[in-house]
Amino acid sequence: MSSKRNILIIGAGRSASCLIKYLLDKSEVENLQIVIADKVIASAENMAGSHPNATALCLDIFNAEKRIKAIQNAAIVISMLPARFHLEVAKDCVTYGKSLVTASYVSNEMMELDAAVKEKGLVFMNEIGLDPGIDHMSAMQIIDRIRDNGAKLLLFESFTGGLVAPESDDNLWNYKFTWNPRNVVVAGQGSAAKFIQEGKFKYIPYQKLFRRSEILYIDGYGKFEAIANRDSLKYRDAYKLHDVLTLYRGTIRKVGFSKAWNIFVQLGMTDDTYKMENTENMSYREFVNSFLPYHPYDSVELKLRSYLKIDQDDYLWEKLEELDLFNDQKSFEIKNGTPAQLIQKILMDKWTLQEEDKDMIVMLHKFGYEYKGEKKQIESSTVVIGEDQTYTAMAKTVGLPVAIATLKILNREITNPGVQIPITKEVYEPILKELAETGIVFTEKEVPYLGYNPDQING
């Protein structure tokens, strides 16, 4: 047999586990050598294990010589690095004629490479993870079907959440960290949430975001809530939804989470723009007190309840107590931390997945459309439960689309060149079909159209 085809995977974090397993399982039949590169060689070695078709490589991506050599030796490159580190890899892929796959949003800098990528006939597939990724593909499959049938799309809403599985849900917040904790803490900051509702542009500023939730129902899993993502409007171009009346994307949580999280927002604990003093010696209780008005006699608890108008028997209070917020013995040991860094430390004490815990991914799309004068609505949803702490639902839903797309690009089944996202039938149909074989299946149902009467509501 001819020499093996090298697939270079840069980044061996937790989300790469299912990606690597998929490719190694296919490696004999597909004649693959999987090169797993990471700055921490132990991480790469752990992912490679003793598999004969896996090679661990110590690679600091800022070492240009080693990075270029690794890319030159690859048939195709997967970057599982944080998004801000993709560009140097991408530029080398253009220079040495290698296609590239990432799960990250397309940056302006990445898009600037489009002409050069097309000129060389390369495929730079981005946003091919979970969200973005599976959301694009599963939504476009139904949007295209509605359009192909001659119907007019009126409404598109899409929601995704990384949650703890029901069997591992053992805290009052019904939540544990299943991805980067920092991203959870600072979510929604920087600009108002933007969306369209019944033809009207709507904006929710950050300080109001967590009090404007929408209730969702997922068959078999009950009631959830969703808060608006930062910018739903950018999907008008990607999905060609310029005429749609409602366009909204949100993040899923269990009911009650947002109201409780809003306490941290109102206190200022999620702010990451300034550093606090003497935080290395600060207790959790002192941290809470630092956001409250001074009073010579009142306790921290009394001041907090008074400040935010929380009754002592309110369930919100139980949630705060569960986090050990008022502990005067626990300290941060973080020098000059920001409020966001400190609240993250408190939350990680309580919300880190334990070895036996399982995570859960929930995704729901809503499509409202008009066909032959009649308004209809479809809901499409999927729920994925993780196997364990290695093969999590998050790793599965991020890693498998990346792996499937990589192999199809390598095998010339996906050939359209350029910097792109997975919204064409050539891309999404075969990938969704294979994802279904792994258990990532969407269930559709018709529901009453959630429209409005323009004579009664002025928007």
C-alpha positions as CSV (number, residue, x, y, z in Angstrom):
1,M,0.0,0.0,0.0
2,S,1.2,3.5,-0.7
3,S,2.5,5.7,2.1
4,K,-0.2,6.8,4.6
5,R,-2.0,10.1,4.3
6,N,-1.1,12.4,7.2
7,I,-3.9,14.3,8.9
8,L,-2.4,17.0,11.2
9,I,-4.6,17.9,14.2
10,I,-3.2,20.9,16.0
11,G,-4.6,21.1,19.6
12,A,-5.3,18.1,21.8
13,G,-7.8,19.6,24.2
14,R,-10.9,17.8,25.6
15,S,-13.0,18.6,22.6
16,A,-10.7,16.6,20.3
17,S,-11.3,13.2,21.9
18,C,-14.2,12.1,19.6
19,L,-12.6,13.7,16.6
20,I,-9.4,11.7,17.1
21,K,-11.2,8.4,17.9
22,Y,-13.3,8.7,14.7
23,L,-10.2,9.2,12.5
24,L,-8.2,6.5,14.2
25,D,-11.2,4.1,13.8
26,K,-11.1,4.9,10.1
27,S,-7.3,4.9,9.8
28,E,-6.7,1.4,8.5
29,V,-9.4,1.5,5.8
30,E,-8.7,5.0,4.8
31,N,-4.9,4.6,5.0
32,L,-4.4,7.5,7.5
33,Q,-1.7,8.5,9.9
34,I,-3.1,10.9,12.5
35,V,-0.5,13.4,13.8
36,I,-1.7,14.9,17.1
37,A,0.2,18.1,17.8
38,D,0.0,20.1,21.1
39,K,2.2,22.4,23.0
40,V,1.9,20.0,26.0
41,I,3.2,16.7,24.6
42,A,1.5,14.7,27.4
43,S,-1.9,15.9,26.1
44,A,-1.0,14.7,22.6
45,E,0.4,11.4,23.9
46,N,-2.7,10.8,25.9
47,M,-4.9,11.2,22.9
48,A,-2.6,9.1,20.7
49,G,-2.4,6.3,23.2
50,S,-0.7,3.2,21.7
51,H,-2.5,3.3,18.4
52,P,-0.1,2.4,15.5
53,N,-1.6,5.0,13.3
54,A,-1.3,7.9,15.8
55,T,1.7,10.0,16.3
56,A,2.1,12.6,19.1
57,L,4.0,15.8,18.3
58,C,5.2,18.6,20.6
59,L,4.3,21.8,18.7
60,D,4.3,25.4,19.8
61,I,2.4,27.1,17.0
62,F,4.6,30.2,17.5
63,N,7.6,28.2,16.5
64,A,7.3,28.9,12.8
65,E,9.9,26.3,11.7
66,K,8.2,23.4,13.4
67,R,4.8,24.6,12.5
68,I,5.7,24.9,8.8
69,K,7.3,21.5,8.7
70,A,4.3,19.8,10.3
71,I,1.9,21.5,7.8
72,Q,4.2,20.6,4.9
73,N,4.0,16.9,5.9
74,A,0.2,16.9,6.1
75,A,-2.4,15.9,3.5
76,I,-4.9,18.1,5.4
77,V,-4.9,20.2,8.6
78,I,-7.4,20.5,11.4
79,S,-6.9,23.4,13.8
80,M,-8.6,22.8,17.2
81,L,-6.7,25.8,18.6
82,P,-8.5,28.8,20.1
83,A,-9.9,30.9,17.3
84,R,-7.3,33.7,17.7
85,F,-4.5,31.3,16.9
86,H,-5.9,30.0,13.6
87,L,-4.5,32.6,11.3
88,E,-0.8,31.7,11.2
89,V,-1.8,28.1,10.6
90,A,-4.2,29.2,7.8
91,K,-1.6,31.3,6.1
92,D,0.8,28.4,6.0
93,C,-1.9,26.1,4.6
94,V,-2.3,28.6,1.7
95,T,1.4,28.8,1.1
96,Y,1.9,25.0,1.1
97,G,-1.4,24.1,-0.5
98,K,-3.2,22.3,2.3
99,S,-6.9,22.4,3.0
100,L,-7.9,23.4,6.5
101,V,-10.8,22.5,8.9
102,T,-11.8,24.5,12.0
103,A,-14.8,24.6,14.4
104,S,-14.4,28.4,14.9
105,Y,-16.3,31.3,13.6
106,V,-14.9,32.8,10.4
107,S,-12.9,35.9,11.3
108,N,-12.4,38.9,9.0
109,E,-8.8,37.9,8.7
110,M,-9.6,34.4,7.7
111,M,-12.1,35.7,5.1
112,E,-9.4,37.8,3.6
113,L,-7.6,34.6,2.5
114,D,-10.6,33.5,0.4
115,A,-9.3,34.6,-3.0
116,A,-5.9,32.9,-2.4
117,V,-7.6,29.7,-1.1
118,K,-9.8,29.6,-4.2
119,E,-6.9,30.2,-6.5
120,K,-5.1,27.1,-5.1
121,G,-8.3,25.0,-5.2
122,L,-8.3,24.5,-1.4
123,V,-11.2,24.0,1.0
124,F,-11.1,26.0,4.2
125,M,-14.1,24.7,6.1
126,N,-14.9,26.7,9.3
127,E,-17.8,26.7,11.8
128,I,-18.1,22.9,11.5
129,G,-18.5,22.0,15.2
130,L,-21.6,22.2,17.3
131,D,-22.6,25.9,17.5
132,P,-21.5,27.0,15.0
133,G,-21.7,23.8,12.9
134,I,-24.4,21.3,13.5
135,D,-26.8,24.2,13.9
136,H,-25.9,25.5,10.5
137,M,-26.3,22.2,8.8
138,S,-29.5,21.0,10.5
139,A,-31.1,24.4,10.0
140,M,-30.2,24.8,6.3
141,Q,-31.4,21.3,5.5
142,I,-34.9,22.4,6.6
143,I,-34.7,25.9,5.2
144,D,-33.7,24.6,1.8
145,R,-36.5,22.1,1.9
146,I,-39.1,24.7,2.7
147,R,-37.8,27.0,0.0
148,D,-37.6,24.1,-2.6
149,N,-41.3,23.3,-1.9
150,G,-42.2,26.9,-2.9
151,A,-43.0,28.1,0.6
152,K,-42.0,31.5,2.1
153,L,-40.0,31.4,5.3
154,L,-41.5,33.8,8.0
155,L,-39.7,32.8,11.2
156,F,-36.4,31.2,12.2
157,E,-35.3,30.7,15.8
158,S,-32.4,28.5,16.9
159,F,-31.3,27.5,20.4
160,T,-28.4,25.5,21.7
161,G,-27.2,24.7,25.2
162,G,-24.4,22.8,26.8
163,L,-25.9,21.4,30.0
164,V,-25.5,18.7,32.6
165,A,-27.3,15.4,31.9
166,P,-30.4,14.8,34.0
167,E,-28.8,11.9,35.9
168,S,-25.9,14.2,36.9
169,D,-28.0,17.2,37.7
170,D,-27.5,17.5,41.4
171,N,-27.4,21.2,42.2
172,L,-30.0,23.9,42.6
173,W,-28.8,25.8,39.5
174,N,-29.3,22.7,37.3
175,Y,-26.0,23.6,35.7
176,K,-22.4,22.6,35.5
177,F,-19.5,23.7,33.2
178,T,-19.4,21.6,30.1
179,W,-17.2,24.0,28.1
180,N,-14.9,27.0,28.8
181,P,-16.0,28.5,32.1
182,R,-14.7,31.9,31.2
183,N,-17.0,32.0,28.2
184,V,-19.9,31.2,30.4
185,V,-19.1,34.0,32.8
186,V,-18.6,36.8,30.3
187,A,-21.3,35.6,27.8
188,G,-23.4,38.5,26.4
189,Q,-21.0,41.3,27.3
190,G,-19.6,43.8,24.8
191,S,-22.8,44.8,22.9
192,A,-26.6,44.5,23.1
193,A,-28.3,41.3,21.9
194,K,-29.7,42.0,18.4
195,F,-32.5,40.2,16.6
196,I,-35.7,40.7,14.6
197,Q,-39.2,40.0,15.9
198,E,-42.2,40.2,13.6
199,G,-40.3,42.7,11.3
200,K,-39.1,44.9,14.1
201,F,-35.4,45.2,15.1
202,K,-35.0,44.5,18.8
203,Y,-32.1,45.1,21.2
204,I,-31.5,43.9,24.7
205,P,-28.6,45.6,26.6
206,Y,-26.4,43.3,28.7
207,Q,-27.8,44.5,32.1
208,K,-31.3,43.4,31.0
209,L,-30.4,40.3,29.1
210,F,-30.9,37.7,31.8
211,R,-34.4,39.0,32.6
212,R,-35.7,38.5,29.0
213,S,-35.8,34.7,28.6
214,E,-38.0,32.6,26.4
215,I,-39.6,29.3,27.5
216,L,-38.9,26.2,25.4
217,Y,-40.2,22.6,25.6
218,I,-38.2,19.6,24.4
219,D,-40.1,16.3,24.2
220,G,-38.9,13.9,26.8
221,Y,-36.8,16.5,28.6
222,G,-39.3,19.1,29.7
223,K,-39.1,22.8,30.1
224,F,-36.0,25.0,29.4
225,E,-35.4,28.7,29.0
226,A,-33.3,30.6,26.5
227,I,-31.6,34.0,26.5
228,A,-30.7,35.9,23.3
229,N,-27.3,35.5,21.7
230,R,-25.3,38.6,21.0
231,D,-25.9,39.0,17.3
232,S,-28.6,37.0,15.5
233,L,-28.6,39.4,12.6
234,K,-25.4,38.1,10.9
235,Y,-27.4,34.9,10.0
236,R,-29.5,36.9,7.6
237,D,-26.7,36.9,5.1
238,A,-25.4,33.3,5.8
239,Y,-28.8,31.7,5.5
240,K,-30.3,34.2,3.0
241,L,-33.0,35.2,5.4
242,H,-33.3,38.9,4.5
243,D,-37.1,38.8,4.2
244,V,-37.8,36.7,7.3
245,L,-40.0,38.5,9.9
246,T,-38.5,36.8,13.0
247,L,-34.8,35.8,13.4
248,Y,-33.6,34.9,16.8
249,R,-30.8,32.8,18.2
250,G,-30.4,31.9,21.9
251,T,-28.6,29.9,24.5
252,I,-30.5,27.2,26.4
253,R,-30.5,26.8,30.2
254,K,-32.8,25.1,32.7
255,V,-35.6,27.3,33.9
256,G,-34.6,29.6,36.8
257,F,-30.9,29.9,35.8
258,S,-31.2,33.3,34.2
259,K,-33.0,35.0,37.0
260,A,-30.4,33.8,39.5
261,W,-27.5,34.6,37.2
262,N,-28.8,38.1,36.9
263,I,-27.9,38.7,40.5
264,F,-24.2,38.4,39.5
265,V,-24.8,40.8,36.6
266,Q,-26.5,43.4,38.7
267,L,-23.8,43.3,41.4
268,G,-21.1,43.6,38.7
269,M,-19.4,40.3,39.4
270,T,-19.2,39.3,35.8
271,D,-17.2,42.4,34.8
272,D,-13.8,41.5,33.3
273,T,-12.7,45.1,32.4
274,Y,-10.8,46.0,35.7
275,K,-8.7,44.4,38.4
276,M,-9.6,44.3,42.1
277,E,-7.1,45.0,44.9
278,N,-5.6,42.5,47.2
279,T,-7.6,39.6,45.8
280,E,-4.9,37.0,46.7
281,N,-5.9,37.4,50.3
282,M,-9.6,38.0,49.8
283,S,-12.2,35.6,51.1
284,Y,-15.4,34.7,49.2
285,R,-17.4,36.7,51.7
286,E,-15.2,39.8,51.4
287,F,-15.6,39.5,47.6
288,V,-19.4,39.7,47.9
289,N,-19.2,42.5,50.4
290,S,-17.0,44.6,48.2
291,F,-20.0,45.1,45.8
292,L,-22.4,46.1,48.6
293,P,-23.0,49.5,50.3
294,Y,-21.1,50.1,53.6
295,H,-23.0,49.6,56.8
296,P,-21.4,49.5,60.3
297,Y,-23.7,46.8,61.7
298,D,-25.6,44.9,59.0
299,S,-24.3,41.5,57.8
300,V,-23.3,40.8,54.3
301,E,-26.3,38.6,53.9
302,L,-28.7,41.3,55.1
303,K,-27.1,43.9,52.9
304,L,-27.3,41.7,49.8
305,R,-31.0,40.8,50.4
306,S,-31.8,44.4,51.0
307,Y,-29.8,45.7,48.0
308,L,-31.4,43.2,45.5
309,K,-34.7,42.9,47.3
310,I,-34.4,39.1,47.8
311,D,-36.6,37.6,50.5
312,Q,-34.9,35.2,52.9
313,D,-37.3,32.3,51.8
314,D,-36.8,33.1,48.1
315,Y,-35.4,30.1,46.2
316,L,-32.8,32.5,44.7
317,W,-31.3,32.8,48.2
318,E,-30.9,29.0,48.4
319,K,-29.0,29.1,45.1
320,L,-26.6,31.7,46.4
321,E,-26.0,29.8,49.7
322,E,-25.3,26.6,47.8
323,L,-22.3,28.3,46.1
324,D,-20.7,29.1,49.5
325,L,-20.6,32.8,48.6
326,F,-20.6,33.9,52.2
327,N,-17.7,31.6,53.3
328,D,-15.1,33.7,55.2
329,Q,-12.5,30.9,55.2
330,K,-12.2,30.2,51.4
331,S,-9.8,32.6,49.6
332,F,-9.0,33.1,45.9
333,E,-5.2,33.1,45.8
334,I,-5.5,35.0,42.6
335,K,-3.5,38.2,42.4
336,N,-5.3,41.3,41.3
337,G,-8.1,39.3,39.7
338,T,-11.0,40.8,37.8
339,P,-14.5,40.3,39.2
340,A,-15.2,37.8,36.4
341,Q,-12.1,35.8,37.3
342,L,-13.1,35.6,40.9
343,I,-16.7,34.6,40.4
344,Q,-15.5,32.0,37.9
345,K,-13.3,30.6,40.7
346,I,-16.3,30.4,43.1
347,L,-18.4,28.7,40.4
348,M,-15.7,26.2,39.5
349,D,-15.7,24.9,43.1
350,K,-19.3,23.8,42.6
351,W,-20.0,23.4,38.9
352,T,-17.0,21.4,37.7
353,L,-18.1,18.0,36.3
354,Q,-17.2,15.1,38.5
355,E,-15.6,12.0,37.1
356,E,-18.9,10.1,37.0
357,D,-20.9,13.0,35.6
358,K,-22.3,13.2,32.1
359,D,-23.0,16.3,30.0
360,M,-25.8,17.0,27.6
361,I,-26.3,19.0,24.4
362,V,-29.7,20.3,23.6
363,M,-30.5,22.0,20.2
364,L,-33.9,23.3,19.0
365,H,-34.9,25.0,15.8
366,K,-38.2,26.7,15.0
367,F,-39.3,27.3,11.4
368,G,-42.4,29.3,10.5
369,Y,-43.5,29.5,6.9
370,E,-46.4,30.2,4.6
371,Y,-47.5,27.7,2.0
372,K,-50.4,28.3,-0.3
373,G,-51.8,30.9,2.0
374,E,-51.6,28.8,5.1
375,K,-49.1,29.5,7.9
376,K,-47.3,26.5,9.4
377,Q,-44.5,25.8,11.8
378,I,-42.0,23.0,12.3
379,E,-39.8,22.3,15.4
380,S,-36.6,20.3,15.0
381,S,-34.6,19.2,18.0
382,T,-31.8,16.9,19.2
383,V,-30.5,15.9,22.6
384,V,-27.1,14.2,23.0
385,I,-25.9,12.7,26.3
386,G,-22.2,12.2,26.9
387,E,-20.7,8.8,27.6
388,D,-18.2,9.8,30.2
389,Q,-15.6,12.5,30.9
390,T,-13.5,11.7,27.8
391,Y,-16.2,11.2,25.2
392,T,-18.5,14.0,26.3
393,A,-21.6,15.2,24.4
394,M,-19.7,18.4,23.8
395,A,-16.7,16.5,22.4
396,K,-18.9,14.4,20.2
397,T,-21.0,17.2,18.8
398,V,-17.9,19.4,18.1
399,G,-15.5,16.7,17.1
400,L,-17.5,14.4,14.9
401,P,-18.6,17.0,12.3
402,V,-15.0,18.2,12.1
403,A,-13.7,14.7,11.5
404,I,-16.4,13.7,9.0
405,A,-15.8,16.9,7.0
406,T,-12.1,16.4,7.1
407,L,-12.3,13.0,5.6
408,K,-14.8,14.0,2.9
409,I,-12.5,16.9,1.9
410,L,-9.5,14.6,1.8
411,N,-11.4,12.1,-0.3
412,R,-12.6,14.8,-2.7
413,E,-16.2,14.3,-1.8
414,I,-16.4,18.0,-0.8
415,T,-14.5,20.0,-3.4
416,N,-16.0,23.5,-3.7
417,P,-13.0,25.8,-2.9
418,G,-12.8,28.8,-0.7
419,V,-13.2,30.0,2.9
420,Q,-16.6,28.7,3.8
421,I,-19.1,27.4,6.4
422,P,-21.2,24.2,6.0
423,I,-24.5,25.6,4.5
424,T,-24.5,24.0,1.1
425,K,-26.2,20.7,0.3
426,E,-23.0,19.2,-1.0
427,V,-21.6,19.7,2.5
428,Y,-24.5,19.3,5.0
429,E,-26.4,16.3,3.5
430,P,-23.6,13.7,3.7
431,I,-22.4,15.0,7.1
432,L,-25.8,15.0,8.7
433,K,-26.5,11.5,7.3
434,E,-23.3,10.2,8.9
435,L,-24.0,12.1,12.2
436,A,-27.4,10.3,12.3
437,E,-25.6,7.0,12.2
438,T,-23.6,8.0,15.3
439,G,-26.9,8.9,17.2
440,I,-27.0,12.6,16.5
441,V,-30.5,12.6,15.1
442,F,-33.0,15.5,14.8
443,T,-36.7,14.9,15.5
444,E,-39.2,17.0,13.6
445,K,-42.8,17.9,14.5
446,E,-45.5,20.3,13.3
447,V,-46.8,22.8,15.9
448,P,-49.2,25.7,15.6
449,Y,-47.7,28.8,14.0
450,L,-46.6,31.3,16.6
451,G,-47.6,34.3,14.5
452,Y,-49.3,37.5,15.5
453,N,-52.3,39.5,14.5
454,P,-51.1,42.8,13.0
455,D,-54.5,44.4,13.9
456,Q,-54.0,43.8,17.6
457,I,-50.2,44.1,18.0
458,N,-48.1,47.0,16.8
459,G,-44.7,45.3,17.5
